[in-house]
Each structure stands twice: as C-alpha cells, then as structure tokens.
C-alpha cells in the first residue's frame, strides 16, 4: 500500500470514526464502529511498521499546501476555544496562557514566517514513528474496545438521565488519529497542532463526569499543558530564526550549529516535560485520575504522555555531547527517584499507577540525556513495555473498581480468591513492571548500565538515582502484590466474577498475552524493531547490539526457560495437592484463639479482637505532604538549570 494512503488511514480514520460516534446512541452501532475502527487501525499500524522497516531508510511524505493553511487556522481555533474555557470558568491563568499563545502564534505566522512557507517533508516515517504508531494503534485500540464494557456500568453508577458516551467516544477514538499525526509530523507547525489537539482531548475527557473535582482537575491539566504550548511556539521562533525552516529533521541534522540551537531545544524539552507530567508538573496527571479509567489507561499512561518522551527521543541526536544532554539525564533520573518515593505512601491504586508512569517517563528522559546507543535502546524498550504493562494495569484496576466499588488498595485484600481471573492479570502486570524475565526489567537494567559506563562526570549521580528509584518502585509493587495475594484465614469471601464483560475481559486477557509474547521474544523485538530505530536516529548501535544477545538465535529471551521450570516446580504441588477444610489448624493470633471460622482472638479484658491485616504506607515519612514541597522545589530548580545552561550555551 502507498505510504500516503497508510498515513491517511492512520490519521483520518479514527478522527472520522470519532465524529461519527457523536450521532451514535445505540450501543450495537457504537460497538460495531469502535470494533471496526480498532481492527483496521491495528492492521494499518502493523503494515506501516513492515513497510518502514522494509524500506531501510526514513521516508518523507508531503501534503497539499492548502492543508498547511487549514492547519494554521485550526491552531487559532484551538486558541480561541482555550480562551473561551478560561473565561467560561473564570480561570484567568488558562485565559492568560491561551492569550499569550495566540499572540505568539500570530507573530510567528503573520510576521516572522514568509507567506506560503512549505516544509519538506510534512510527515516523516521511520522506525521510531512506527514504534509509536504501534503503541498508539494497537494498545490504544484495545483500550477503546475495553471502554465499550466499562462506560455503561460507569454511567449506571452516576445515574445519568442521558448517556454521554457519544461525546466520550468521539474524543477517545479521535484521539488515536491525533496522536498518530503527532508522532509522524516533521513540520513543527503540524506537530504543534496535533500537540494542542491532545491537550483538548485531555481536557474534555478528564472533565467528562462533570463533577467539581473533574472540572478542577481538567483545568489544572489545561493550564499546565498550555505552558508547554507557549514553550513550543517560542522554540519555533528561535528555530526559524536560526535555520530558516521549521523541519524537525533539519533541527537534528544541523546539530553542528551547537549553541545556536540549545535554547530552542530546551524550550522543546520543557514542552515535552509538561505533556509527560514531569516534576513539578506531575499534579495534573495525579488529578486526572478522577477521569473514567479508559481515559487514564489511554491518555495518561500508555499513549498521550508518551508524546513528551517521544519528542525528547526524537531530539536526542541534536543534543549529543552537549551539557544540556547531561542536564536532561540528571533531571530525568531525579524524577524517576522522586516519583517512585512518592508512590510508596499511596493507598489509591490509580495514584500509584500515575506516579509509576511519571517515574518511568523520567527514566526514559534520563536515557535520552545519557545519549548513547545503549541508552536509546533501553529507552525504547522501556517505552514499549511500559505502554503494555501500564495499559493492562489501568484496565485491570477499572475492573477492580467496578467489582469492589473502590480504588483503595486495602479493599483489594485477597482478591486472588474473590476475583481470580482479574487478580492474576493484575499480578502479571505488576510483575512485568518490576521483575525478570519481563522486558521492562531488561530496559531498566540497560539504562543503569548505560549510566554506569558513561564517561560524564554527572552520570554516577544519574546511576545512583536510577538504582535507588528502582528499589523504591520494587517496594510499592511488592506491597500491592501482597494485598492481592493475602487473605484472612478461613474467612468466607464473596465471589466477584459473576458478570464478565466480553470486551473488558477479552481486552485485558489479549493485552496480557501480548505482554507475555513480547517479553518472551524481547531479543527479537530489540533486534528487529528497537535497533533499527536507534540506527535511523543516527547512532551506531554496537553496544546495544551486543546487549540484544539476551535473546537466543530464535529471538527468545534466554532467561525464560529457567523461569518456566521454576514456575512449574512451584505450581505442580499446588495443582496436585489440596488440603481438606478439616485439615486446617488455627493460625496463632497473639492470644487465645476463638473459633477457627471467626479469625479472632481474646485480647486484654477477655474481649474478642478480630484479625485485621493491612499494608505499610509510611505516610508520615514518605507522604506527599512531606515530600512534595521539596520535590517540586528541586524539580523547578533543575528546570531553571536546564534553561540557564541552554541560554548560556546560546
């Protein structure tokens, strides 16, 4: 298939399907529309990857001049809508940032840029873009299908008189096309348009439930992302003044200009940080967890926030050998450590997942700052497996939430007995984020190796941040796993898996299978997808190629057979032996036990004391109230250092 048709399908199909969903109120028609769009989009993404990798070199694609003119006017339409939102809700920070963005955009397009400016190519199709399109179109499509089961029950809980699903699926499905356009755009004006469209989708989907908390969280997300939009326009000013073009390829190819490009690159990095919810902008992502879970899974974990790290990875070759690159490495590693520490004290499942997302995005940025072939390969492996694992975990938490009526981790105690299928899927997702033999751990190991073997004077600090951050992440994953697996002895638990949504369970099981296959075949994935992307960015992946030796000649991750044998050794006794109820003996409860079935003991004053179990969250020492002010202050200082380093270098 021709590349122009592929790009058109990937960008326009979800947008058109989203617009069509506005008029679809019958659930059967909505399911047909979403399922059809998801299937076609996933197929087109795989086809694009095959074509791109088969070509061997990046492919450019131009568009008609009138489309660029249309994009320019749509930029101003977005600014006008953001202004309206600011004044409608009397949020004058939103209004002020939108107005500033509008003024700067007007100066750029009507004063600095010549009339009829063309940027060649409009779209850039290379392995990095293909990886992002696969993440968006495969994982994102599964999340949209999952929402077909989730949203009816979500709205039943809200007791709505009239469904809002047409508007919800308009933004959810249309967002996939917007993201595909963003990661393929080479023209910075087009990238800016798609960037701000993701901001629009983010705002509308966070506020979907129309509660005060949802509206406040949506406005916070809007003004923080508008800061990134303003920084992007400033970067375009400086890039055009230096290079005379707004081509992203030109920015990377002209890295020899050195200092002249450092300040616009720093502004683009700031743009990326706001979208990726890096410290001190993480509060918008935490607030966004009030949105329906499919929104959290799609926009705020597996897809939209990846736009920020994608931009940093795309710009990494232009930063090679600069002080700015080292500053990005320190900043990203600090965010990884800080967000991992904050997650330890969280009792709300979605906030744990959100902070884990912030942390892993920081680690990817740190890899981009380390800026070696091994570091870039590690970043891409983490990006892929984080999208798989975190999309799966958010979807699974959505099932827990609707079964239990709560997002609290403590309420999930013993869920492996009450809802075994959903619990096992969640356990696999958590293990995949923190333990061998899953692919994410291979990426984290490589990032640590890349930092430890770098010659930069700052990278021992980066390696220390990554090591401690990894240890902290292990704490909160193991703690959550403990709640799922633990149970009060002999307590009769209510079985929860009575109503199984075909789309909800089908998608989480499908994504679990995809995660397992990708982990088993991680050696082949690195060789066939990751290393071509590193090569296309301009690196010679010699160290990374040796690292891909973790895979066998057939592509298997070589440690998997060991774990399969160990797993079989543990499971076989459980499958072949089952104790009878009369064989159970009371667990010692620090006092005289009452009846076995009561799980209680006699305490002081001969009073019965029921058995209670719970996790340790260390809120006094690791809580947000204690750590957040210092973390935000340090994050802001590091951001100022990045801008200062870039300004001095310019």
N, C-alpha and C positions, 0 to 999 in steps of 0.2 A: 504494500500500500504506500502511496505517496506521503511524504512527510507532512505536507500542508494539510492533507486530509486527516492524518493522525492527530495533529495539533488541534485542528478544528473540532474533532470528536471529543478530545480530552478537555478542551476548554468550554466549548459551547453546549455540548450535550447536558452536563449537569446544570448549567445555568438555565437552559430552556426547560429541562425537567422540573427544576425548582419553581420557575414561573408558572408552569402548567399546574403544579400542585396547589397553587393559590385557589384554583377553581374546583379542586377535587375534594369533596366532602364524604364520599362513600369510601369506606375502608378497603373494600375489594379493589377498587380502581387505584387507590393510593398504593396498595401493596404491589399491584402489577407495575405501576410506574416506577416505584423505588427499586423493585427487584430487577426490572429490565434495565434500568439505568446502571445499577451496580454491576450487573453481569457484563454489559457492553464496556463499561469504563475499565473494569479489571482486565478484560481481554485486550483492550487498546493499550493499556499500560504495559502489559507483558510484550505486546507486539512492538511498542516503541523501544523497549529495552533490547529486544532482539535485533531490531534494525540499527539502533545506535551502536551497540557493541559490534555488530557485523560490519559497520562502515569503517571502524578502526580509528576515525578521527572525528572531532566535533563537526556537526552540520549546522549551517545557518539557514534561517528562513525569513524572508522579507514579507511584508504585508503592504496592502494598497495605502497610498498616502492619506486618503480620506479617513481610514481607520485611526491613524495617529491623531488627526484633527478631532475626531469623535472622542478619543480617549482624553485629550486635553480638556475638552468641555465637560466631560464626565467628572474630571478632577474637581472642577469648580462646583459641580452639582453636589458632590460629596461634602465639600467645604460648607456649602450653603446648608445642607442638612445638619451637619455638626453644629453650625451656628444656631440653627433652629432649636436643636436639642438643648444647647446651653441656655438659651433664653427661656425655652419652654419650662425647664426645671429649675430655672434661676441658679444655675451652676455657672458662675461667671468665669471660673478657671477654664472650663470647657469652651465657653464662648470666646474667651480671650485667646486661647491657643488656636482655635479654629480661625479666628480673625487674623492672627499673625501668620498662620499657614496660608490663608488666602492672599494676604498682601505679598508675602514672599513668592508665592506661586505666580502671582500677576507680574511681579518684577522679573521673574525668571522667564516666563513665556512671552511677555509683550515688550520687554525692554532688552534683556540680555540675549535671548536666542533669536537667530535670524528667522524670518518668515519662511515656512516650508522646510524647516530643518528635517533631514532624514538621517536615521541611524541604521547602519547595516551591521549585522542582521537584526531584525526585530526580535527574533527568538533564537536561542542557542540550545541545540540538542546535543548533549554529551552524556557520558555515563553518570556524572553527578546529578544532572537533571533527571535522568532515567531512574536513579535510585529514589529520588524524592517523589517522582510521579508514581512509582510502585507503592511507596508508603502511603501516599495520599489516596490513590485509586483502588488499592486492594484493601488495606486496613480501614480506610475511611468508608469505603462502600459497605464493608461488613458492619461497621458501627451504625450506618444509616438503616440497614436491614434490621439490626438489633432494636433500633428505636421503634419499629413497627409494633413490637410487643410491649415495649416499655411505656410509650406515651399514653395509650388508652388507660392503663392502670394508674399512671401518674395523674392523669386528668380526673379519673374517678376519685382519687384521694382529695383533689382540690374542689370537687363538687361543682364543676363548671356547668353553666347553663348551655353554653355553646362551645363546641370544640375549637381550639386554636391550632390544631395540627396542620391545616393547610399552610399557615404562615410559618409554623415551626419547620416543616419540611422544605419550604421554599428556601429558607436561609441555610438549613443543614445540608441539603443536597446541592444547592447552588454554590455553596462554599467550596466544594470539591473542585469545580471548574475554576473558581477564582485562584485557589492555591496552585493548581496545575499551571495556570497562566503566570503566576508569580515566579515559580521555580524555573520556567523556561524562558522568561523575559531577559533580553540583553539590553534593550533600550531602557534606560533608567526612568524615563517618563512613564513607560508602560509598567515597569516594576513598581513605581510609586502608586499608580492607580490600583493595581491589584493589592498592594500592601494596605492601602486605605480601605479597600473593599473588605479585606479580612477584619479590619477594625470595626467596620459597620456590622458585619455578621456577628462578630464577638459581642458588640453592644446589644444588638437585638436579641440574641439567643440567651445572654445572661439575664436580661430583664423579662424573659418570656412569661414567667409566672405572675408578673405584675404586682408583686408584693413590695413593701417599702425597702426591705433588705435587698431584694433583687435589683430594684431600681438604683439604690445607692451603690451597690457593687458594680453595676453596669456603667454608671457614671465615673466611678473610680478607674475602671478599665479603660474607659474612653479617654480621660484626660492624660493618663499615663502613656497610652499609645499615641496620642496626639503629640506628645513631646518627641517621640521617635519620628513622627511625620515631619515636624518642623526641622529636626536634625537632618532628615533626608533631603529636604529642599535646600538647606544650607550646603550640604555636601554637593548637590548638583550644581549650585552656583560656582563653587570652587573648582569642581572637576571641569566644567565647561571653560572656565577662565584659563585653566592650565592646559587642557588637552584640545579644546575646541570641538569636543564631541561629548555625547552622553552614553557612550557604549561601555558596558561593563567589561567586555573583553579588552577594550583599549586601556581601561584602568589597570588591569592585570598585566598587559603586555608592556605598558610604559612604566613599569615599576622602577626602571633605571633612573627615572627622574627623582627618585628618593624623596627628599624632604618636601618637595612641592606638593606631593600627594598625601603626606602624612595627616594633615588636618582634615581633609575631606574623608579620608579613611577612618579617622577617629570619629567623625560625625556619623558615618555609616555604621560603625560599631555601636555607637550609642543608640542608633535606630534599632539595631539588632537586639541590644540588651533590653529595651522596653518591651519588644514583642516576646522575647524569651523569658520575661519576668525575672530578670536577674536583679540581685540586690543593688540598690534599695527599691526596686520596682516590684518585688515579689508579692506585695499585699494585694495587687489587683488579681493575681491568679488565685490566691487563697480566698478572696471574696467571691470569685467566680464559681467556687464550688457550690454555691447556693443554686446554681442552674440545674436543670434536669441532667441526669447522669450521661446520656448520649452526648450532650454538649461538652461535659468535662472530658469524656473519652476522646472526642474528635478534635475540638478546638484547643483544649487546654492541656493536652498530654501528648497525643500521638501525631498531631498534624500542625495546627496553626503555630504553636510555639516553636516548632521545628523551623519555621521560616527564618527566625532570628539566627539560629546556629547555621542554617544553610547559607545565609548571607556572609557570615564570618568565614565559613569554609571556602566559599567562592572567592573571597578577597585574600585568603591566606597567602597565595603566591606573591601578591603585591607587597605583603608585609615582611617577606622573608629577609632575615638578617637585620631587622630594624629594632630599635629599643621599644617601639610601640608593640611589636610582636611579643617581646618578653613581658611587657606590662599586661597584655591581654592574658598571657599564661598565668601570671600571678593572680589577676583578678578572677579568672575562671576557676582556678583551684581554690581560692578563698571562698567563692560562692558554693562550691561543692562541699567544702568543710562546714560552712555556716549553716546551709540549708539542712544538711544531714544531722547536725546537732539539734537544730530546731525541731526536727521531726520526731526526736526521741520522746518529747513530752506530750505529743499529740494523742488524744483519745478518739478523735473523729477520723474515720477511715479515709475519707476523701481529702482531708487536710494532710494526712500522711502521704498520700499519693501525690498531692500537689507539691509538697516540699521535696519529695523524692524527684519529681520532674525538674524542679528548679535546680536541684543539685546535679543531676545528670546532664542537663543542658550546660551548666557551668563547667562540668568536666569536658564536654565537647569543645567548648570555647578555649579551655586550657590547652587541649590538644592542638587546636588551630594556632594558638600562640607559641607552643613548643616548636611547631612548624617544621617537622622532619617528615620523611616519608612514612616512618613507623607511626608517628603521632597522628598523621592524617588518616592512615588506615585504621588506627584504633578509634578515631572519632567517628568514622563511617560505620564501623561495626557496632559501636555503642548506639549510634543514631538508629540503625535498623532494629536492633534487638530491644532498645528502649521503647520504640513505637509498638512493636509486637507485644511486649510484656505489659506495658502500661495501658495500652488499649484493652487488653484482656482483663487486667485487674480492675479498671474502672467499670467495664461492663459487668464483671462478676459482682463488684460491690453494689451495682444497681440492682442485681437480683437479690442480694442480701437485704438491701434496704427495703425492697418491696415485700420480702418474706417476713422480716423482723419488725418493720416499721421504725427502724432506727439506723443511723450511720455509725453508732458508737461501737468501737472495737470490743468493749467489755460485753456487750449484748451478744456478740458472736461466739461466746464461750461454748465449746462442744459442738460447733456447727457441723463438724465432720460426722456426727451421729444423726443430727436432725435433718441436714440437707447435704447428703454425701456427694452428689454429683457436683453441685456448685462449690462445695468446700474443697474438693480435690482439684477442681480447676483453679480456684484461688491459690491453693497451696503450690501448684505448678507455677503459677505466675510469680509468686513471691520467691520461690526457689530460683527461678530463672533470672531474677534481678541480683541475686547475691551469692550463688553457689556454682561451682563446677558441677557438671560438664556443660552448662548452658553458655551460649555465645556471648552474653553481656559481660560475663566474668573474664572471658578471653580479651575483650576490648579494654576492660579496666586494667587488667594485668599489663597489656601492651602500653597503655597510657602511662602507667607507673614506670615501666622500663624505659619509655621514651624520655620521660622527665629525668630519670636517674642517670641516663647515659649521655645527656646533653652537656655541652661544654659551657653553657651560660652560667654566670655567677649566681643568678637568681633561681636556677632550677632545682637546687637542693631544697629550697623552701617550697617550691611547687610540688616536688615529690613528697615532702612531709605532709603538706595539706591533703594530697590525694590519699596517702596512706591512712591518715587519721580519719578523713572523711569516709573512706571505705569501711573502717572499723565501726564508725558511728552508724553507718547505714545497715551494717550487719545487726546491730543492736535492735533497731526498730523493726526490721523484718522478722528476726527470730522471735521477738516479743509478740508480734501479731500472729505468727505461726503458732505460738504457744496457746493463744486464746482459742484458735480454731480447733486445735487438737486436744486441748484439755477438757475434762468433763468431771463433774462431781460424781463420785462413785455411786452406782446403782440408782441415780436419780432418773426418773422417767421423763424423757424429753419428748416434746411434741414434734412429730414429723412434719417438715415444712414443704417438702417437694411433692405437693399434691397436684398443683396446677403447673404444668411445664409448658412455657411458651415455645412454640416451634422455632420462631425466629430468634428469640433471646438465647435459648439453649443451643440451637443449631449454630449460631454465630460464635458463641464462646467456645464450643467444642471444636468448631472449624479453626478458630484462631489458635486454640491450644495445639491442635495438630500441626498447623503451620509453624508455630514456635518450636515444637519438638523437631520437626523435619529440618528447619533452618539451623537448629543447634547441632543436630547430628551431622549435617552437611556443611558446617561452618567453614571447613577448609576449602571446599569447592566454591562456596559463596565468596570467600575472600579472593580466591584466585580468579574467578570468572566475572565478578561484579565490582568488588572493592578496589583491587589493584588497577584495573583499567581506569577507574575514576581518579585514582591518585596519579596515574600516568598522564591522563588528559589534563590534569591541573598543572602539569609541568614538572613533576617530580620523577626521579629515577628510583623506583621502589625496590632497592636492593635488600635493605634490612627487613622491610615489610614482607618481601617475597620469601625470605628465609623464615620469617615468623609464621607465614602461612603453611609451613611444614607441619604445623599442628594437625593438618589434615593428611589422611592417607592418600595413596595414588588414586583411590576411587572417590575422594572428596570427603570421607568420613572424618569426624573429629576423633582423634586417636584414643582419647580417654573414655569414650562412650562404652566400649566393651567391658572395661573394668567396672563401671558403674552399673551396667546391666547385670553383671554377675553378682555384684554386691546387693543390688536390689532384689534379685531373685532369691538370694540367701536369706534376706530379711522377710520376704513375702511368703515364701513357701511354708514356713512354720505357721504363719497366721492363717493361711488357706487350708492347711491340713489339720489344725488343732483348734478346737473351740470349747472353752470351759462351760460347764453347766452352771445354772444360777446357784444351785445348792453348793457348788464348789467354792463360791466366793467367801472370803473372810473379811471381817470389818477392817477398814483402814484405821490405823491409830491416829486419833484426833486430839492428842494432848490432854486427854481427860477420859472419864468413863464413858464409853460409847452407849448411845441409846440403841434402839432397834436399827438393824443394818439398813433398812429401807429409808430411814429418816435422815441419814447423813448428818448427825448432830451428836453432841457430847454434853456431859454435865460439867458446868463451869463453877465459878465462885457462887456461893449461896445455893448450891444444888440446883441452879437454874439451867434449863436446856439452852445450848448455844448452837445455832445452825452453822454448818460449814459454809464458808464463803471463800472464794478464790478471786484473784484479780491480778492485773499486770502492774508493773512498777514503772511510773512515768516520770519520776524525778522533776516534777513541775517546779519545785522550789528552786532547784539549781539550774535546770535547763529549760525552764518555761519561756514562752515568748515575751512575757512582761519583763523578765530579767535580761534576756539576751538580745531582743530585737533592737533596742536603742543603740547598743554598741555595734551590732552587726550592720545596721543601717548607716551609722556614722562611718565605720570603716569602709563600707561599700561606696559611700559617697566620696570619701577621700581618695579611694582608688580610681574612681571615675574622673575626679579632678586631675589626678596624676596622669591618667591616660590623655586627657585633653591638653594638659600642660606639656607633656612630652611631645605630643604631636605639634603643638604650637611653636615650641622652641625649635623643633626639627625643621619646621617650615621656614 
